[in-house]
Amino acid sequence: MKKLYIAGDIIEAQLLNSLLKAQGISSLIKNEGLQSGVGELPFVEMWPEVWIIEPKDWFSATCVLKSLKPPDTFEDWICGRCSVPNPGTFETCWSCRASRMID
């Protein structure tokens, strides 16, 4: 077995696990029942993990994971109205609320 992904919550882990199973990939969720231990256990020990059972499924599983995750970064942009830099994830300027110009 090989760990594919550490999810932020059980719903995210179950979604990925369902997508993998729909593709015929053998997988399981570890730490599924530990969410109730908040405050009792270290939080990093409670995150749900999605594991791939068969080594032959690894490449297909990584493809499913990539299709599920949004791009990590969007390029920062400069507002055309007030020239203030904005994070790439913003659709409007944080300073003047002008819309992002998409080329």
C-alpha positions in Angstrom: 0.0 0.0 0.0 1.0 3.6 -0.7 -0.4 6.8 0.7 -1.8 9.0 -2.1 -3.3 11.9 -0.3 -3.8 13.5 3.1 -7.3 15.2 3.1 -8.3 18.3 5.0 -11.5 16.5 6.2 -13.4 13.3 5.9 -15.7 14.6 3.1 -12.7 15.4 0.9 -11.2 11.9 1.5 -14.5 10.2 0.8 -15.0 12.1 -2.5 -11.5 11.1 -3.7 -12.0 7.5 -2.6 -15.3 7.4 -4.5 -13.7 8.8 -7.6 -10.9 6.2 -7.4 -13.3 3.3 -6.9 -15.4 4.5 -9.9 -12.2 4.1 -12.0 -11.7 0.6 -10.7 -8.8 1.6 -8.4 -8.5 -0.3 -5.1 -8.2 2.3 -2.3 -9.1 2.9 1.3 -9.3 5.7 3.8 -7.2 5.6 7.0 -8.0 7.6 10.1 -11.6 7.8 9.0 -13.0 7.5 12.6 -10.5 9.7 14.3 -12.2 13.0 13.6 -14.1 12.7 16.9 -10.7 12.7 18.8 -10.2 16.5 18.4 -8.5 17.8 21.5 -7.5 14.3 22.6 -5.0 13.5 19.8 -2.5 15.6 17.9 -4.5 17.1 14.9 -1.9 15.9 12.4 -2.6 12.3 13.5 -6.3 12.6 12.7 -6.3 13.8 9.1 -7.9 11.3 6.8 -5.5 9.6 4.4 -6.4 8.0 1.1 -4.2 4.9 0.4 -3.8 3.0 -2.8 -3.8 -0.8 -2.3 -2.4 -2.1 -5.5 1.0 -0.8 -6.9 -0.3 -1.2 -10.4 -3.0 1.4 -9.8 -0.6 4.1 -8.6 -0.3 6.0 -11.9 -4.1 6.0 -12.6 -4.7 7.1 -9.0 -2.3 10.1 -9.4 -4.2 11.1 -12.6 -7.5 11.0 -10.7 -6.0 13.1 -7.9 -4.7 15.7 -10.4 -8.1 16.0 -12.0 -9.7 16.7 -8.7 -7.3 19.4 -7.4 -7.5 22.9 -8.8 -4.3 24.6 -9.9 -2.2 25.6 -6.9 -1.4 29.0 -8.1 -2.8 31.8 -10.2 -0.6 34.6 -11.4 -0.8 37.8 -9.4 -2.1 40.8 -11.3 -2.0 44.6 -11.3 -5.2 46.5 -11.2 -5.8 48.5 -14.3 -7.6 51.2 -12.4 -5.5 51.9 -9.3 -2.2 50.0 -10.1 -2.3 48.0 -6.9 -1.0 44.4 -7.0 -3.5 41.7 -6.2 -3.2 38.0 -5.5 -4.0 35.7 -8.5 -7.0 34.3 -6.8 -8.8 37.6 -6.5 -11.3 38.4 -9.2 -11.7 42.1 -8.1 -9.1 44.5 -6.8 -8.9 44.5 -3.0 -8.3 48.3 -3.0 -10.8 49.8 -5.5 -13.0 46.8 -6.3 -12.4 47.1 -10.0 -12.9 43.8 -11.9 -9.9 41.9 -13.1 -9.3 42.3 -16.8 -9.1 38.9 -18.5 -7.2 38.9 -21.8 
